[in-house]
Amino acid sequence: MSKWVKIISIFILIGVMGYFFWPRKIISPLANVNFTEKSLEKYDFDSLAKEYGGVQDIAPVREIEILGNIPEIEKRRGVLSYAHTNEIRFESDGKWVSGMINILVGAQSIAPVSVIIMIRGYAEKEGYYPGSGTWKVADELAKAGYATVSLDFLGYGNSDAESGDVLEARFHKVIEVLDLIESVKQLPWVDKSKIGIWAHSNGGQIALSVLEITGEKYPTVLWAPMTLAFPQSLIDTADEGEDRQKAINFVNLFNKYYDSRRYAFENYYEWINAPILIQQGTADMWVKVEWQQDVVNNLKLLNKDVELQIFDGADHNMRGKMGELWKEAVGKDMEFFSKFVLK
């Protein structure tokens, strides 16, 4: 055996031993929270309603800034003839949040224009670009005559960094949407009385929270909203074994320092005044039809205006039957917004 073969063999052996025997710390994302500082109290629903509720004077906000085009979207579908697609940014708690806007061609001359606020679901940060998760539906809405505005959230796209506290980062997403809506209202061509919301997955839970906190009548479409109760949802969506036990310990610790009922959207249905359309596929691996049925039943007990549409064979993104289910869902969205936003 040559000298170099022996040296290489030694390095391989050291690497293998290091992998199996070097002490490795498994860091759970749930561990990065300082409960004792009670810094999350400002995010409970009662506190947010005092600041953002419809009867309150909301602090002045800046108009959103409209920036350049978004190459990643144009590469995927070209340039629209009926709308200008641009990146945007707006301020939320002193930080910049990026997003995407579809401005109808001639918006200034046809003002005031109806606007749909779009809230995406979960997304990986790698490969993310402004408008990810919303632009395809946004294009269809723009084709029907709506301006659309979506946000990326802190930590995504060209936004500033999100909080290192995972719960604060979660709770703050609601504030980012609230600030976006107020910023959109500053655009001179926007009809402030004709604003709707479209949201998907985790964005659906955020949208419900926004409706509760503001009490506003924003007509809202929810695609496969994540409607498991908080904080039990942290446990139910964790993997079995060690991760699930970590989630249980995390929830127990949270409940020790905070009243979790005040952070749970399902406890504030009474505050909702907006009409809601929930759309759910039966082939969804992440969200169950039964969850939406529970939400709808609870809302109807309070005489809220809510409808559930079930799409047989549709997955979490409303895909199925060679794209026909996605088209059908979008068509139902158009009917809903035409009835409640344009009326």
BAROKOL-201046 format. One record per residue: x, y, z of N, C-alpha, C in turn; residue number from 1; residue in three letters. Coordinates in steps of 0.2 Angstrom, whole numbers, plus 5000, padded with zeros to 4 digits. Layout:
BEGIN
    nu    nv    nw   cau   cav   caw    cu    cv    cw  seq  type
     X     Y     Z     X     Y     Z     X     Y     Z  NUM   ALA
...
//
This chain:
BEGIN
    nu    nv    nw   cau   cav   caw    cu    cv    cw  seq  type
  5004  4994  5000  5000  5000  5000  5004  5006  5000    1   MET
  5003  5011  4995  5007  5017  4995  5006  5022  5001    2   SER
  5011  5026  5002  5010  5031  5007  5004  5035  5007    3   LYS
  5002  5037  5001  4996  5042  5000  4990  5038  5001    4   TRP
  4990  5032  4999  4984  5028  5001  4983  5027  5008    5   VAL
  4988  5026  5012  4988  5025  5019  4985  5032  5022    6   LYS
  4988  5037  5020  4986  5044  5023  4978  5045  5022    7   ILE
  4976  5044  5015  4969  5045  5014  4965  5040  5018    8   ILE
  4967  5034  5019  4963  5029  5023  4962  5032  5030    9   SER
  4968  5035  5033  4968  5037  5040  4962  5043  5040   10   ILE
  4963  5048  5035  4958  5053  5036  4951  5051  5035   11   PHE
  4949  5046  5031  4943  5043  5030  4940  5040  5037   12   ILE
  4945  5036  5040  4943  5033  5047  4942  5039  5052   13   LEU
  4946  5044  5052  4945  5049  5057  4938  5053  5056   14   ILE
  4936  5054  5049  4930  5057  5047  4924  5052  5050   15   GLY
  4924  5046  5049  4919  5041  5051  4918  5041  5058   16   VAL
  4924  5041  5062  4924  5041  5069  4921  5047  5072   17   MET
  4923  5053  5068  4920  5059  5071  4913  5060  5070   18   GLY
  4910  5057  5064  4903  5058  5063  4899  5054  5068   19   TYR
  4902  5048  5070  4898  5044  5075  4899  5046  5082   20   PHE
  4905  5048  5084  4907  5049  5091  4908  5056  5093   21   PHE
  4908  5061  5088  4909  5068  5091  4902  5070  5093   22   TRP
  4903  5074  5099  4896  5076  5102  4893  5081  5098   23   PRO
  4886  5079  5096  4882  5084  5092  4876  5086  5096   24   ARG
  4875  5093  5096  4869  5096  5099  4864  5096  5094   25   LYS
  4858  5093  5095  4852  5094  5091  4848  5100  5094   26   ILE
  4848  5105  5089  4845  5112  5091  4838  5112  5089   27   ILE
  4833  5112  5093  4826  5112  5091  4824  5119  5090   28   SER
  4821  5121  5084  4819  5128  5083  4814  5130  5088   29   PRO
  4811  5126  5092  4806  5128  5097  4810  5130  5103   30   LEU
  4816  5129  5104  4820  5130  5110  4822  5137  5110   31   ALA
  4822  5141  5105  4824  5148  5104  4819  5153  5106   32   ASN
  4817  5152  5113  4812  5157  5115  4813  5158  5123   33   VAL
  4813  5165  5124  4814  5167  5131  4807  5168  5134   34   ASN
  4805  5163  5138  4798  5164  5141  4798  5169  5147   35   PHE
  4803  5169  5151  4803  5173  5157  4802  5181  5156   36   THR
  4804  5183  5150  4804  5190  5149  4797  5193  5147   37   GLU
  4792  5188  5146  4785  5190  5145  4785  5195  5139   38   LYS
  4789  5194  5134  4789  5199  5128  4784  5198  5123   39   SER
  4780  5192  5124  4775  5191  5119  4768  5193  5121   40   LEU
  4767  5196  5127  4761  5198  5129  4758  5203  5124   41   GLU
  4762  5207  5121  4759  5212  5116  4756  5209  5110   42   LYS
  4757  5203  5109  4754  5199  5103  4748  5196  5104   43   TYR
  4745  5196  5110  4739  5192  5112  4733  5196  5108   44   ASP
  4728  5193  5107  4722  5196  5103  4719  5202  5106   45   PHE
  4719  5202  5112  4716  5208  5116  4720  5214  5115   46   ASP
  4727  5213  5115  4731  5219  5115  4731  5221  5108   47   SER
  4732  5216  5103  4732  5219  5096  4725  5222  5094   48   LEU
  4720  5220  5096  4713  5223  5095  4713  5230  5097   49   ALA
  4716  5231  5103  4716  5238  5106  4720  5243  5101   50   LYS
  4725  5240  5098  4730  5244  5093  4727  5244  5086   51   GLU
  4724  5239  5084  4722  5239  5077  4715  5238  5076   52   TYR
  4711  5238  5081  4704  5237  5080  4701  5243  5076   53   GLY
  4695  5241  5073  4692  5246  5069  4690  5253  5072   54   GLY
  4689  5253  5079  4686  5259  5082  4692  5263  5084   55   VAL
  4698  5260  5084  4704  5264  5086  4707  5268  5081   56   GLN
  4711  5273  5083  4715  5277  5078  4722  5274  5077   57   ASP
  4723  5271  5071  4729  5267  5070  4735  5272  5068   58   ILE
  4741  5271  5071  4746  5276  5069  4747  5277  5062   59   ALA
  4749  5283  5060  4750  5284  5053  4755  5279  5050   60   PRO
  4754  5277  5044  4758  5272  5040  4760  5275  5034   61   VAL
  4766  5273  5031  4768  5276  5025  4765  5272  5019   62   ARG
  4764  5275  5013  4762  5271  5007  4767  5266  5005   63   GLU
  4765  5261  5003  4770  5256  5000  4774  5258  4995   64   ILE
  4780  5256  4994  4785  5258  4989  4784  5253  4983   65   GLU
  4783  5255  4977  4783  5251  4972  4790  5251  4968   66   ILE
  4793  5245  4967  4800  5245  4965  4800  5242  4958   67   LEU
  4805  5238  4956  4806  5236  4949  4802  5229  4948   68   GLY
  4803  5227  4942  4799  5220  4940  4803  5214  4944   69   ASN
  4799  5209  4943  4802  5203  4947  4804  5198  4942   70   ILE
  4810  5197  4940  4813  5193  4935  4811  5185  4935   71   PRO
  4811  5183  4942  4809  5176  4943  4802  5174  4940   72   GLU
  4797  5179  4941  4790  5178  4939  4790  5179  4931   73   ILE
  4793  5184  4929  4793  5185  4921  4796  5179  4918   74   GLU
  4801  5176  4920  4804  5170  4917  4799  5164  4917   75   LYS
  4794  5164  4922  4789  5158  4922  4783  5160  4918   76   ARG
  4781  5166  4917  4775  5167  4913  4775  5173  4909   77   ARG
  4781  5176  4908  4781  5182  4903  4778  5188  4907   78   GLY
  4777  5193  4902  4774  5200  4905  4767  5200  4903   79   VAL
  4763  5202  4908  4755  5202  4907  4754  5208  4903   80   LEU
  4748  5208  4899  4746  5213  4895  4741  5218  4899   81   SER
  4738  5215  4904  4733  5218  4908  4735  5221  4915   82   TYR
  4741  5220  4917  4743  5222  4923  4751  5223  4923   83   ALA
  4753  5227  4927  4761  5228  4929  4762  5224  4935   84   HIS
  4767  5220  4935  4769  5216  4941  4776  5219  4943   85   THR
  4775  5221  4950  4781  5224  4953  4783  5222  4960   86   ASN
  4789  5222  4962  4791  5221  4969  4789  5227  4973   87   GLU
  4787  5226  4979  4785  5232  4983  4789  5231  4990   88   ILE
  4789  5236  4994  4791  5235  5001  4787  5240  5005   89   ARG
  4786  5238  5011  4782  5242  5016  4785  5241  5023   90   PHE
  4784  5246  5027  4787  5246  5034  4782  5242  5039   91   GLU
  4785  5238  5043  4781  5235  5049  4785  5235  5055   92   SER
  4784  5239  5060  4788  5239  5066  4795  5241  5065   93   ASP
  4796  5246  5060  4802  5249  5059  4806  5244  5054   94   GLY
  4804  5239  5052  4807  5234  5047  4804  5234  5040   95   LYS
  4808  5233  5035  4805  5233  5028  4803  5226  5027   96   TRP
  4797  5225  5024  4794  5219  5021  4793  5219  5014   97   VAL
  4796  5214  5010  4795  5214  5003  4789  5211  5001   98   SER
  4787  5211  4994  4781  5208  4992  4780  5209  4985   99   GLY
  4774  5208  4982  4772  5209  4975  4766  5213  4974  100   MET
  4765  5217  4969  4759  5220  4967  4758  5219  4960  101   ILE
  4751  5218  4958  4749  5218  4951  4745  5224  4951  102   ASN
  4747  5229  4947  4743  5236  4946  4740  5235  4939  103   ILE
  4734  5236  4939  4730  5236  4933  4732  5241  4928  104   LEU
  4733  5239  4922  4735  5244  4917  4730  5250  4916  105   VAL
  4732  5256  4917  4727  5262  4917  4724  5263  4924  106   GLY
  4727  5260  4929  4723  5260  4936  4722  5267  4938  107   ALA
  4726  5272  4936  4725  5279  4938  4719  5282  4935  108   GLN
  4717  5280  4929  4712  5282  4925  4705  5279  4927  109   SER
  4705  5273  4929  4699  5269  4931  4698  5269  4939  110   ILE
  4702  5273  4942  4702  5273  4950  4695  5275  4952  111   ALA
  4692  5273  4958  4696  5269  4962  4695  5261  4961  112   PRO
  4700  5257  4962  4701  5250  4961  4700  5246  4967  113   VAL
  4697  5240  4966  4696  5235  4971  4703  5232  4972  114   SER
  4705  5230  4978  4711  5226  4979  4710  5220  4983  115   VAL
  4714  5215  4981  4714  5209  4985  4721  5208  4988  116   ILE
  4721  5207  4995  4727  5206  4999  4728  5199  4999  117   ILE
  4734  5196  4997  4736  5189  4996  4741  5187  5002  118   MET
  4739  5182  5005  4744  5179  5011  4745  5172  5009  119   ILE
  4752  5171  5008  4754  5164  5006  4754  5160  5012  120   ARG
  4755  5153  5011  4757  5148  5016  4764  5147  5017  121   GLY
  4766  5141  5020  4773  5140  5022  4777  5140  5015  122   TYR
  4783  5142  5016  4788  5142  5010  4795  5141  5013  123   ALA
  4799  5137  5009  4806  5136  5010  4809  5143  5008  124   GLU
  4814  5145  5012  4818  5151  5011  4822  5150  5005  125   LYS
  4825  5144  5004  4830  5143  4998  4826  5143  4991  126   GLU
  4828  5148  4987  4824  5148  4981  4818  5153  4981  127   GLY
  4817  5156  4986  4811  5160  4987  4812  5167  4983  128   TYR
  4807  5169  4980  4807  5176  4977  4801  5180  4979  129   TYR
  4801  5186  4978  4795  5190  4980  4789  5188  4976  130   PRO
  4783  5186  4979  4777  5184  4976  4776  5177  4976  131   GLY
  4781  5173  4978  4781  5166  4978  4774  5164  4982  132   SER
  4771  5159  4979  4765  5156  4983  4759  5159  4981  133   GLY
  4759  5165  4978  4753  5169  4977  4752  5171  4969  134   THR
  4757  5172  4966  4757  5175  4959  4752  5172  4954  135   TRP
  4752  5165  4954  4747  5162  4949  4740  5164  4950  136   LYS
  4738  5164  4956  4731  5166  4958  4730  5173  4957  137   VAL
  4735  5177  4959  4735  5184  4958  4734  5186  4951  138   ALA
  4738  5183  4946  4737  5184  4939  4730  5183  4937  139   ASP
  4726  5178  4939  4719  5177  4937  4715  5182  4940  140   GLU
  4716  5185  4946  4712  5190  4949  4713  5196  4946  141   LEU
  4719  5198  4944  4721  5204  4940  4717  5204  4933  142   ALA
  4717  5198  4930  4714  5197  4924  4706  5199  4924  143   LYS
  4703  5197  4930  4696  5199  4932  4695  5206  4934  144   ALA
  4701  5210  4934  4700  5217  4936  4701  5219  4943  145   GLY
  4705  5215  4947  4707  5217  4954  4714  5218  4954  146   TYR
  4716  5223  4957  4723  5224  4959  4725  5219  4965  147   ALA
  4731  5217  4965  4733  5212  4970  4739  5214  4974  148   THR
  4740  5213  4980  4746  5214  4984  4747  5209  4989  149   VAL
  4753  5206  4988  4755  5200  4993  4761  5202  4996  150   SER
  4762  5199  5002  4769  5200  5006  4773  5194  5007  151   LEU
  4779  5195  5008  4784  5189  5008  4785  5187  5016  152   ASP
  4783  5192  5020  4785  5191  5027  4792  5192  5029  153   PHE
  4794  5195  5035  4801  5196  5037  4804  5189  5036  154   LEU
  4811  5190  5034  4815  5184  5033  4814  5181  5026  155   GLY
  4810  5183  5022  4809  5180  5016  4810  5186  5010  156   TYR
  4811  5183  5004  4812  5188  4999  4817  5193  5000  157   GLY
  4816  5199  4999  4820  5205  5001  4819  5208  5007  158   ASN
  4815  5205  5011  4813  5208  5018  4819  5208  5023  159   SER
  4818  5212  5028  4823  5212  5033  4822  5205  5037  160   ASP
  4827  5204  5042  4827  5198  5045  4821  5197  5050  161   ALA
  4819  5191  5051  4813  5190  5056  4816  5189  5063  162   GLU
  4812  5189  5068  4814  5188  5075  4818  5182  5076  163   SER
  4823  5181  5080  4826  5175  5082  4821  5171  5086  164   GLY
  4817  5174  5089  4812  5170  5094  4806  5167  5089  165   ASP
  4806  5161  5089  4801  5158  5084  4794  5159  5085  166   VAL
  4792  5160  5091  4785  5162  5093  4784  5169  5091  167   LEU
  4788  5174  5092  4788  5181  5090  4787  5181  5083  168   GLU
  4792  5178  5079  4791  5178  5072  4785  5175  5069  169   ALA
  4782  5170  5073  4775  5168  5071  4770  5173  5072  170   ARG
  4770  5176  5078  4764  5181  5080  4765  5187  5076  171   PHE
  4771  5189  5074  4772  5195  5071  4769  5195  5064  172   HIS
  4768  5190  5061  4766  5189  5054  4759  5192  5054  173   LYS
  4755  5192  5059  4748  5195  5059  4749  5203  5058  174   VAL
  4754  5205  5062  4755  5213  5062  4758  5215  5055  175   ILE
  4762  5211  5052  4764  5213  5045  4758  5213  5040  176   GLU
  4753  5209  5041  4747  5209  5036  4743  5215  5038  177   VAL
  4742  5217  5045  4739  5223  5047  4742  5229  5044  178   LEU
  4749  5229  5045  4752  5235  5042  4752  5236  5034  179   ASP
  4752  5230  5031  4751  5230  5024  4745  5233  5022  180   LEU
  4739  5231  5025  4733  5233  5023  4732  5241  5024  181   ILE
  4735  5243  5029  4735  5250  5031  4739  5254  5026  182   GLU
  4745  5251  5024  4749  5254  5019  4746  5254  5012  183   SER
  4742  5249  5010  4739  5249  5004  4733  5254  5003  184   VAL
  4730  5255  5009  4725  5260  5009  4727  5267  5007  185   LYS
  4734  5268  5008  4737  5275  5006  4738  5276  4999  186   GLN
  4737  5271  4995  4738  5272  4988  4732  5276  4985  187   LEU
  4733  5281  4981  4728  5285  4979  4723  5282  4975  188   PRO
  4725  5277  4971  4720  5274  4966  4716  5268  4969  189   TRP
  4717  5267  4976  4714  5261  4979  4707  5263  4982  190   VAL
  4702  5259  4981  4695  5260  4984  4696  5256  4991  191   ASP
  4696  5261  4996  4697  5258  5003  4691  5254  5005  192   LYS
  4685  5255  5002  4679  5251  5004  4679  5245  5001  193   SER
  4683  5243  4996  4683  5237  4992  4689  5233  4992  194   LYS
  4691  5231  4998  4697  5227  4999  4695  5220  5002  195   ILE
  4698  5215  4998  4697  5208  5000  4703  5204  5002  196   GLY
  4702  5198  5004  4708  5194  5006  4708  5187  5003  197   ILE
  4713  5185  5001  4714  5178  4998  4720  5175  5002  198   TRP
  4719  5169  5005  4725  5166  5009  4725  5159  5008  199   ALA
  4731  5156  5009  4732  5149  5008  4736  5146  5014  200   HIS
  4733  5140  5017  4737  5136  5022  4738  5140  5028  201   SER
  4744  5141  5030  4746  5145  5036  4743  5152  5035  202   ASN
  4743  5154  5029  4741  5161  5028  4734  5162  5030  203   GLY
  4730  5156  5029  4723  5156  5031  4722  5157  5039  204   GLY
  4726  5155  5043  4725  5156  5050  4727  5163  5051  205   GLN
  4732  5166  5048  4734  5173  5049  4728  5177  5047  206   ILE
  4725  5176  5041  4719  5180  5039  4713  5180  5044  207   ALA
  4712  5174  5046  4706  5173  5052  4708  5178  5057  208   LEU
  4714  5178  5059  4717  5182  5065  4716  5190  5063  209   SER
  4717  5191  5057  4716  5198  5055  4709  5200  5055  210   VAL
  4705  5196  5053  4698  5197  5053  4695  5198  5060  211   LEU
  4698  5194  5065  4696  5195  5072  4698  5201  5075  212   GLU
  4704  5203  5074  4708  5208  5077  4705  5215  5075  213   ILE
  4703  5215  5068  4701  5222  5066  4693  5222  5066  214   THR
  4690  5217  5066  4683  5217  5065  4680  5220  5059  215   GLY
  4685  5220  5054  4683  5223  5047  4679  5218  5043  216   GLU
  4676  5220  5038  4672  5216  5034  4675  5214  5027  217   LYS
  4682  5213  5027  4685  5211  5021  4683  5204  5019  218   TYR
  4679  5204  5013  4678  5197  5011  4684  5193  5010  219   PRO
  4683  5187  5012  4690  5183  5013  4689  5175  5010  220   THR
  4693  5173  5006  4694  5167  5003  4700  5163  5006  221   VAL
  4699  5157  5009  4704  5153  5012  4705  5147  5008  222   LEU
  4711  5145  5006  4712  5139  5003  4716  5135  5008  223   TRP
  4713  5129  5009  4716  5124  5014  4719  5127  5020  224   ALA
  4715  5132  5024  4718  5135  5029  4720  5130  5035  225   PRO
  4726  5132  5038  4728  5128  5044  4724  5130  5050  226   MET
  4719  5126  5052  4714  5128  5057  4714  5124  5063  227   THR
  4720  5120  5064  4721  5117  5071  4721  5122  5076  228   LEU
  4718  5120  5082  4719  5125  5088  4726  5126  5090  229   ALA
  4727  5132  5092  4733  5134  5095  4733  5133  5103  230   PHE
  4738  5131  5106  4745  5129  5104  4745  5121  5103  231   PRO
  4739  5118  5103  4739  5110  5102  4742  5109  5095  232   GLN
  4741  5114  5090  4743  5112  5083  4751  5111  5083  233   SER
  4754  5114  5088  4762  5113  5088  4763  5106  5089  234   LEU
  4759  5103  5093  4760  5096  5095  4758  5091  5089  235   ILE
  4752  5093  5087  4749  5088  5082  4753  5088  5075  236   ASP
  4756  5094  5074  4760  5094  5067  4767  5092  5068  237   THR
  4769  5090  5074  4776  5088  5075  4777  5081  5073  238   ALA
  4783  5079  5071  4784  5072  5070  4784  5068  5076  239   ASP
  4782  5061  5075  4782  5057  5081  4789  5056  5084  240   GLU
  4789  5054  5091  4795  5053  5094  4798  5059  5097  241   GLY
  4805  5060  5096  4808  5065  5100  4805  5072  5098  242   GLU
  4804  5073  5092  4801  5080  5090  4794  5081  5094  243   ASP
  4790  5076  5094  4784  5077  5097  4784  5079  5104  244   ARG
  4789  5075  5108  4790  5076  5115  4793  5083  5116  245   GLN
  4797  5086  5112  4800  5093  5112  4794  5098  5111  246   LYS
  4789  5096  5107  4784  5101  5106  4779  5101  5112  247   ALA
  4778  5095  5115  4774  5095  5121  4777  5099  5127  248   ILE
  4784  5098  5128  4787  5102  5133  4787  5109  5131  249   ASN
  4788  5111  5125  4788  5118  5123  4781  5121  5125  250   PHE
  4775  5117  5123  4769  5120  5124  4767  5121  5132  251   VAL
  4770  5116  5136  4769  5116  5143  4772  5122  5146  252   ASN
  4778  5124  5143  4782  5129  5146  4779  5136  5144  253   LEU
  4776  5136  5138  4772  5142  5135  4766  5143  5140  254   PHE
  4763  5138  5141  4757  5139  5146  4758  5141  5153  255   ASN
  4764  5139  5155  4767  5141  5161  4767  5149  5162  256   LYS
  4769  5152  5157  4770  5159  5157  4765  5164  5154  257   TYR
  4761  5160  5149  4756  5164  5145  4749  5161  5146  258   TYR
  4744  5164  5145  4737  5162  5144  4736  5160  5137  259   ASP
  4737  5154  5135  4737  5152  5127  4730  5154  5124  260   SER
  4725  5154  5128  4719  5156  5125  4718  5162  5122  261   ARG
  4723  5167  5124  4722  5174  5121  4727  5174  5115  262   ARG
  4730  5169  5113  4733  5169  5107  4730  5164  5101  263   TYR
  4724  5161  5103  4721  5156  5099  4715  5159  5095  264   ALA
  4716  5159  5088  4711  5162  5084  4704  5159  5085  265   PHE
  4704  5153  5087  4697  5149  5088  4693  5152  5094  266   GLU
  4696  5156  5098  4693  5159  5104  4690  5166  5102  267   ASN
  4691  5168  5096  4688  5175  5095  4684  5175  5088  268   TYR
  4681  5170  5087  4676  5169  5081  4671  5175  5082  269   TYR
  4669  5177  5088  4663  5181  5089  4665  5188  5086  270   GLU
  4672  5190  5085  4674  5196  5082  4674  5196  5075  271   TRP
  4672  5191  5072  4672  5191  5064  4666  5194  5061  272   ILE
  4667  5199  5057  4661  5202  5053  4661  5201  5046  273   ASN
  4666  5198  5043  4667  5197  5036  4664  5191  5033  274   ALA
  4662  5191  5027  4660  5184  5024  4666  5180  5022  275   PRO
  4666  5174  5023  4671  5169  5022  4670  5163  5018  276   ILE
  4674  5162  5013  4673  5156  5009  4679  5151  5010  277   LEU
  4678  5145  5013  4684  5141  5014  4683  5135  5008  278   ILE
  4689  5134  5005  4689  5129  5000  4695  5123  5002  279   GLN
  4693  5117  5002  4697  5112  5005  4696  5106  5000  280   GLN
  4702  5103  4999  4703  5097  4995  4703  5090  4999  281   GLY
  4700  5085  4996  4700  5079  5000  4706  5075  5000  282   THR
  4711  5077  4995  4717  5073  4994  4723  5077  4998  283   ALA
  4721  5082  5002  4726  5086  5005  4730  5082  5011  284   ASP
  4736  5082  5010  4740  5078  5015  4741  5082  5021  285   MET
  4740  5088  5022  4742  5092  5027  4736  5095  5031  286   TRP
  4731  5096  5028  4725  5099  5031  4719  5094  5030  287   VAL
  4715  5093  5035  4709  5089  5034  4702  5092  5033  288   LYS
  4698  5089  5029  4691  5092  5028  4688  5093  5035  289   VAL
  4689  5088  5040  4685  5089  5046  4687  5095  5050  290   GLU
  4693  5097  5049  4695  5103  5053  4691  5109  5050  291   TRP
  4690  5110  5044  4686  5115  5041  4679  5115  5043  292   GLN
  4676  5108  5043  4669  5107  5045  4668  5110  5052  293   GLN
  4673  5109  5056  4672  5111  5063  4672  5119  5064  294   ASP
  4677  5122  5060  4677  5129  5060  4670  5132  5057  295   VAL
  4668  5129  5052  4662  5132  5049  4656  5131  5053  296   VAL
  4656  5125  5057  4650  5124  5061  4650  5129  5067  297   ASN
  4656  5130  5070  4657  5135  5075  4655  5142  5073  298   ASN
  4657  5144  5067  4655  5151  5065  4648  5151  5063  299   LEU
  4645  5146  5061  4638  5146  5059  4634  5147  5066  300   LYS
  4636  5144  5071  4633  5144  5078  4632  5151  5080  301   LEU
  4637  5155  5078  4637  5162  5079  4634  5167  5074  302   LEU
  4631  5163  5069  4627  5167  5064  4632  5171  5059  303   ASN
  4638  5168  5058  4643  5171  5054  4642  5169  5047  304   LYS
  4644  5173  5042  4643  5172  5035  4649  5168  5032  305   ASP
  4648  5161  5032  4653  5157  5030  4651  5151  5026  306   VAL
  4655  5149  5021  4653  5143  5016  4659  5139  5016  307   GLU
  4658  5132  5015  4664  5128  5014  4662  5124  5008  308   LEU
  4667  5124  5003  4667  5121  4997  4672  5115  4997  309   GLN
  4670  5109  4996  4675  5103  4996  4676  5101  4989  310   ILE
  4683  5100  4987  4685  5098  4981  4687  5091  4981  311   PHE
  4683  5086  4978  4685  5079  4978  4691  5078  4974  312   ASP
  4697  5076  4977  4703  5074  4974  4708  5079  4973  313   GLY
  4706  5085  4976  4711  5091  4976  4716  5090  4982  314   ALA
  4722  5092  4980  4728  5092  4985  4728  5099  4989  315   ASP
  4734  5100  4993  4734  5106  4997  4734  5112  4993  316   HIS
  4736  5111  4987  4737  5117  4982  4731  5117  4977  317   ASN
  4726  5114  4978  4720  5113  4974  4722  5110  4967  318   MET
  4727  5106  4967  4728  5103  4961  4725  5096  4960  319   ARG
  4723  5094  4954  4720  5088  4953  4716  5088  4947  320   GLY
  4715  5082  4944  4711  5081  4938  4714  5086  4932  321   LYS
  4720  5085  4931  4724  5089  4926  4723  5096  4926  322   MET
  4723  5099  4932  4722  5106  4933  4715  5109  4933  323   GLY
  4710  5105  4932  4703  5107  4932  4701  5109  4939  324   GLU
  4703  5106  4944  4701  5108  4951  4704  5115  4953  325   LEU
  4710  5116  4951  4713  5123  4952  4709  5128  4949  326   TRP
  4707  5127  4942  4703  5132  4938  4696  5133  4941  327   LYS
  4693  5127  4944  4687  5128  4947  4687  5132  4953  328   GLU
  4692  5130  4957  4693  5134  4964  4693  5142  4962  329   ALA
  4698  5143  4958  4699  5150  4956  4692  5153  4953  330   VAL
  4689  5150  4949  4682  5152  4947  4677  5154  4952  331   GLY
  4677  5149  4957  4673  5150  4963  4675  5157  4967  332   LYS
  4682  5158  4967  4684  5164  4971  4682  5170  4967  333   ASP
  4682  5170  4960  4680  5176  4956  4672  5177  4958  334   MET
  4668  5172  4958  4661  5173  4960  4660  5176  4967  335   GLU
  4664  5173  4971  4664  5176  4978  4666  5183  4979  336   PHE
  4671  5185  4976  4674  5192  4976  4669  5197  4972  337   PHE
  4666  5194  4967  4662  5198  4963  4655  5200  4967  338   SER
  4653  5195  4971  4647  5196  4975  4649  5201  4981  339   LYS
  4654  5200  4984  4656  5204  4990  4660  5210  4990  340   PHE
  4665  5210  4985  4670  5215  4984  4667  5220  4979  341   VAL
  4665  5218  4974  4663  5223  4968  4656  5226  4969  342   LEU
  4652  5223  4974  4645  5225  4974  4644  5232  4977  343   LYS
//
